[in-house]
Amino acid sequence: MDVINSIWPFLVVITVIVFFHELGHYWVAKRNGVHVEVFSIGFGRELFGWNDRSGTRWKVSLLPLGGYVKMFGQSDTGPDADQQGAEWTPEQRAGAFPTKSVGQRFAIVLAGPLANFILSIVLFAGVFAFVGQSQTLPEATMVLEGSAAEQGGILPGDLIVAVDGAPISRFDELQFQVSTSPGVPMEFDILRDGETITLDITPEAVMQDDGLGNEREVGRLGISTDNVFERVPPGEALWAGVVETYTWCARIFDFLGKIFAGTQSSKDLAGPLGIADMSGSVAQHGFADLVLFMAILSVNLGLINLFPVPMLDGGHLVFYVIEAVRGRPVGERAQEYGFFVGLGLVGALFLFVTFNDLSRLGVVDFLTGLVS
């Protein structure tokens, strides 16, 4: 039953965000006269599908870990190439992806990540308008005795307006900055009695349950405040969705930066198994929390796909920028090498995050115990 409770929310979440990502590619491709041969949710063997009037095969495939849009003339196994289109009819050439201008191809590829950001904005805005958003100020109404905050000089009534030079306006923003910096010295700008002062404080490193039955190290400042949670008017909610999407983009970059700097553990990266486990846990807290989780994952998918790694959308965009500057496409051999390098990087990351997932679920310890 626990497995089922994890699987169905995961399938809902991953299907929605992948569908909108591929829908972005599909919609812009169709607007630019490209014939789309396949629109697939998942990979591998087709489970079911249908053909529409334009000849596109819409299908759901066995492995629900992504999806793809296959456009006419687009290579299945490598970078985009003009598949020796000498035998194409004029109609086929008009609908072929490689025959489109570099600007059109750039727009088609960029549309996928943009669709994910738009989805995130809409989902955040919907929750803020119909359920509510935290409006809690980053104010220390109470300072725990012996905490890092007390030792660092924070007093009750202090309003924290910036952390390490980055302005903050809500308590949850402060929580994210502190929780991802256990044992790391931080600079806090404090508004006290109308004046701004700066305090250097190192959040205490504590072990905390992540809600999935696992202990992880997080930073703790040691302050609390009065929680304010209220609905946002629809017009303001849409802008709040934009701000929240931007905030999560910044948080992802901050998180990755801390991993590379060594102040955040790479073990916190999650893969499909971890996302499935988190989906089930979040779903138990209610539909609104699941929608917020979906919005955050959509931001992640959109942003990661923009990374300049061959095989990802960002890698293709880099090739198109080079083509626009040079006036001719990047050589086919260079694209092939880039594709295999990107495949290796993505494959290595997939194995790493899967190992993290198995470790969090106790599978690695179990297997280690069998052979020790």
N, C-alpha and C positions, 0 to 999 in steps of 0.2 A: 504493500500500500504506500510506503514511503517513496518507493521508486516511482510509482505512478504519479504521486503528488509532485514529484520533481520533474517528471517528463512532460506532462501536459503544459505547465506554464512555460517551460523551455521551448517547446514546439510552437506555442503561440507567439512568444517573444521573438524568437529567431525568424519565424516565418514572416511576421509583420515587417521587421526592419530590413530583412533581405528583399522582400517583395518591393518595398518602396525604393530601395537602392537600385534594383534592376529596372523598376518602373521609370526612374529618372533617365537611365540610359535609353530605354525603349521609347519614351515620349519624345525626347529630343532627336533621336535617330529618325523617328517617323516624321517629325517636323522638317527634317532635312532631306526627306526623300529616300532614306535608306530602307531597304527591305530587311525586316527582321525575320530570320528563319525559325529561331527557337527562343522561347522565354521559359526558363526552368527554375523552379524552386527546389534546391537540393542537387546532388550529383549522383552519378551512377545510373543504375537501371531505372527506367521509367515505371512508376506505379500506375499513373493514369494521366490522361491528357486529352486535348481536343485541338482541332485546327480552326482558326477564325477565317473570315472572308478574304483577308489579305494573304493567307497562306502561312501565317505564323503558327507554329506548334507551341501551345501553352501546356506545360506539363509539371507534375510533381514527381520528383525522383527519390530514390531510396535513402540517400544519406542527407539528412536535413542540416548540413553544416555550411550552407551558403547557397549560391545560385549563380546563374549567368544568363546573359542575352547574347545569342549568336546571330551576328549580322552577315548578310551575303558578302562574300569576298574576304571575310575576316578569318585568319588562321585559327584552327582549333588548338594547335599545340605550341605555338610560339607567338612572336610579335606580329603585328598586323603586316600583311604583305599583299601585294597586288598579284594574286595567284595566277600569273601568266594569263591575263584576261583576254588574250587575243581571240579566244573562241566565244567570248560573251556576245550576246546580241545587244543592240543599242539599248533595249529596255533593261537588260541585266546590268549593263554598264552604268546606266542612270541610277540604279538602285544599289550599287556596290559601295561598301564602306570605303575601300582604299581610293576610289575615284573622287571622293569629296575633298574639298579644300582643307588645308591644315587647321583653319579656324573652325570649320564645321566638325572635324574629328575631335578637336580639343574640347568643343562644347559638349559633344556626345559623351565623352569620357568623364568630363567634370560633372555632368548632370547627376551621376550616381551618388557621389559624396554629398552634393548640394541637396539632393532629395532627402538624405538622412538628416541633415541639419534642419531642413524644413519640417520633417516629421517630428524631430525633437522639440522644435519651437511650438508646434501645435499641441503635442502631448503635454508639455509643461504648462502651456497656457490653459488647456482644458482642466487640468487638476487645480491650478491656481484659481480659476474662475468658479468652478463648481464645488471644490472641496476646501481649498484654502492654501495659503503659503505662510511659512514662518516669517514673521515680521519682528522677531526678537532682536533687540539691540545688543551689541557686544559689550554689555555693561556688567561689571562685577558687583552685583547686589550683595553677594556673600563671598568671602574669601576663606577657604578651608585652612584651619590652623596647621602649621608645619608644611604647607604645600609649597610648590615652586613659586606660585604667585605671591604668597606672603613673604617668602624669603627674598623674592626679587623686588619687593617694594610696592606691589599693587594694593590699593586700599578699597574698602567698600565704597561704591559710588563712582569709581573710575570708569571712564568710557574708553575702550580700546578702539582707536580710529585707523591704525595701520600696523601691519606686521612685516618686518623686513622691507619697509618702504612701500608695500602694496596696500592701498586703501581698502578697508573693509567696512561694511555697513550692517551686516547681520551676524548673529551669534554663530550660525552654522558655518559661515565662512571662517570665523575664528577657530571653530572646532576642527575644521579640515586642516588648516595650516598647522595647528598644534599637534593633532593626532598623527600626522605624517612626519613629524620631526622629533621623535623620542631621543632625548639626550643631546639635542643639537641646540647650541646657543642661538637665540633669536632676539631681534630688536623690536620692542613694542612702543608705539607712539600712544601716549595716554593723555586724554583730555580730563584735566582735574581743576575744578574751580575756575573754568574759563581759560586756563593756560594749558599748553601742550608740553609734556615732558617725555623724555625717552628713557626706557628701562631695558637693560640687557638681562634676559631671563632664559634659563635652560629648562624646557619642559621635562618633567620627571618621566623616565621610561618605565612603563608598567605593562604587565601582561593582562590582556582583556579578551573575553570571549567574543568572537566575530559574528555570533549569531548562528553559526553553522557547526558548533561543537568544537571549534578549534581555537587555541590560544595564540594570539599574536601580539607583538610588542607595539605599543602606541604611546604617543606623548600625552601627558596630562598636566594642565596648568594649575587646576585646583580652584576654579571659581564657578559660581552658579548664578543664574539670573531668572527673572520671571518670564515664563514662556508666553509669547503672543502669537496666535495663529488665527488668520482671518482670510475671508474670501477677497479676491481682487476683482474690480469691475472688468468686464470683458475687454474693453479697449486697452486698459492698462495691463491686463493679463497677457495679451499678445506681446506687448513690449517686454513684460517681465519674462516671457518665454524666450525672447531673443537674448536678453541679458543672462538668463540662466544657462542657455546653450553656450554663450561665449564664456561664461564662468567655468563651465565644465571643460571646455577646450583648454583654458588656462590651467585648470587643475591637472589635466592629463599631462600637459607639458611639464608642469611643476613636479608631478609624481615621477615621470620618466627622468627628469633632470636629477632628482634626488637618488634614483637608482644608479645612474651613471656616476654620481658623486660619491656613492657608497653610504649615504645617510638613510636610504630606504632599502629594505631587503627585496631582491628580485623574486623571492619566494611568494610575494604578494601578487604577482602576476597570475591571472587565472586563464584557463583554457575552456574548451567546450564542457568538460565534466564539471568544472568549478562553476561555470555559468548556469548549468542545469541545476546544480545543487542550490545555488543562490536563488534561482528563479522559484524553486519550490518553497524555500524559506520565506522569500518576500511575499509570495502569493498567500501565505498563511496570515499575513498581516492585513490583507485586504486588497481590493481591486485597484484603489488609488496608488498604493505603494508599488504594485506590479506595473502600472502605467508609468510611474516615475522611473522605475528600474529600466523599462523599455526605452524611455527617452534617453537615459544616460548611456545605455548600450548603443543606441542609434548615433549619439555623438561620437562614441568610441569608434564605431564602424566607419563613419564618415571621415573622421580625422585620420585614422590609421590608413585608410585607402588613399589619402593624399600624400603619404610619405613617399619620397622619391626612390622607391624600390622597384626595379623592373619586375613585372608580373602584376604589380598592383596598379591601380589607376594612376597614382602619382608618378610611377615610372613611365607610363605611356605619355603622360603630360610633359615630362621632361624631354622625351624624344621629339614631341611635337614642337616644343619651344626651340630645340636645337634645329629642327627642320625649318622653322620659320626664320631663324637667324641666318642659316646657311643657304637657304633657298632650295634645298634638296633634302630628301629623307636621309636619316642615319643609315649607314650601310647595313645590309641584311645580316652579314656575319656579326657585326657589333650588336645588333638587336638580339640575335640568337645567343650570344655570350651573355648579354645582360639578362635575358630571360632565364637562363640556367643558373646564373648567380642569384637572381631574385628567388627562383624556385628553391635553391639551397637555403637561403636566409629564412624564407617563410617556413620551409620544412623544419629547419633547426629550431625556430621559435615555437612551432607547433609541438615538437617533441618535448621542448623544455617546459612549456606551460602544462602539457599533459602530465609530465612527471610531477610538477607542483601539485596538480589536482589529485593525482594518486597518492601523493604524500599526505595532503590534507585529509583525504578520505581514509587514511590508515592502511592503504593497500601495500605501499612500499615497506612499511614496518612489518606487515604480516608476512610478505614474501621474504624479507630479510630474516625474520625469525625462523622460517622454514629451513633455510640453508645454513644458519649459524649454529 
